[in-house]
Amino acid sequence: MTLLFLEGGNYMGLFILILVVMLLPAIIMTLIGFGLKKSKPKTAKILFIISVTYIIICLGICGSMMT
């Protein structure tokens, strides 16, 4: 299955994998933050801040490496 994505110069599978690694942790942290928003608002706020920081750093570093 993996060879199908990377065969013959078609690197779309690798590109999708890099995007998933870049965005998925921030999305998960945001969803956990929304889940904790009512019971622990301070923890949720910290998770939101970490998520935004992760996105800014990841899009800056990984995005510049991809171009």
C-alpha positions in Angstrom: 0.0 0.0 0.0 2.8 2.4 0.9 4.7 1.7 -2.3 1.6 2.6 -4.3 1.8 6.1 -2.9 5.5 6.6 -3.5 6.0 4.8 -6.8 7.5 6.5 -9.8 7.8 10.2 -8.7 4.3 10.4 -7.3 5.0 11.7 -3.9 1.4 12.7 -3.0 1.3 10.1 -0.2 4.4 11.5 1.4 3.0 15.0 1.1 -0.2 13.9 2.8 1.8 12.1 5.6 3.7 15.3 6.3 0.5 17.3 6.4 -1.0 14.9 8.9 2.0 15.1 11.1 1.9 18.9 10.9 -1.8 19.3 11.7 -3.1 16.3 13.6 -1.6 17.0 17.0 -2.9 20.5 17.0 -6.4 19.3 16.0 -6.4 16.7 18.8 -5.2 19.2 21.4 -8.0 21.6 20.3 -10.7 18.9 20.5 -9.4 17.9 24.0 -9.5 21.6 25.0 -13.1 21.9 23.9 -14.0 18.8 25.8 -12.4 20.2 29.0 -13.7 23.7 28.6 -16.6 23.5 31.1 -14.9 21.4 33.8 -11.3 22.8 33.6 -11.3 26.2 31.8 -7.7 27.0 32.7 -6.4 23.6 31.3 -8.5 24.2 28.2 -7.0 27.6 27.7 -3.4 26.2 28.0 -4.2 23.5 25.5 -5.5 26.1 23.0 -2.4 28.2 23.4 -0.1 25.2 22.9 -2.2 24.2 19.9 -1.9 27.6 18.2 1.9 27.7 19.0 2.3 24.3 17.5 0.6 25.3 14.3 2.6 28.5 14.0 5.9 26.7 14.5 5.0 23.7 12.4 3.7 25.7 9.4 6.8 28.0 9.7 9.5 25.3 9.9 7.9 22.4 8.0 6.3 24.7 5.5 9.6 26.3 4.6 11.2 22.9 4.3 8.5 21.7 1.9 9.1 24.5 -0.6 
